[in-house]
Amino acid sequence: MTPDTVAPSHRRPTLSDVLTALAADWDQPRISVGQLILALGDRGLIGLLLILAFANVIPNPPGTSAVLGLPMLYLSWQMMRGGMPWLPQFLAARSFDIDHFRTVVARAMPYLNRVERLLRPRIPTLSTPVAFRLLGAVCLLLSIVLVLPIPFGNLLPAAAIAIIALGALERDGVWITGGVLFGIASTVFLASAIVIITRAMLGLLGL
């Protein structure tokens, strides 16, 4: 057999490939969290965490972070305990409009395509099962901050979770480290902002 007749190896579809196909082919008016888990396959837990995190980064109607934050809390907890990407029915049944999902995917694709070209396996110690459990704990803390009723307080922790998830998907320790550091900085910033605003309001009230 000559080299020209050798069948090309099949490339594993990237996350952007899977999401683009899902958004294009879905023929129902809504898509649930459970259906997303099934569609993402072995990327289910971290991939869904990434989607929900990015959905919190883009502008959304008020209260969206509370809706999307609950599944993120549970997924982070599952990641922390090393569990499978399984959700109880009341979470799996949560759904959002397919047009909104397509909007999220369309906005994410330019960034995700560029990022996927930068990601590669690095620092393998940050991709071990133990390390992933620790990352789950970090994402859980960031998810708690995300669901707090802080105006625009969901943007920074959601971005940090998205960076961590991107690194975890491709076993890239550099991105994982960057996401953790960004998450720490975001939490410190938001905590400081809350303290400053609280003191200013107390001062205005003369307390």
Helices and strands as residue ranges (DSSP letters): G 3-5, H 15-25, E 30-32, H 33-40, G 41-43, H 44-57, H 64-80, H 89-92, E 95-97, H 98-118, G 124-127, H 129-147, H 155-169, H 173-204
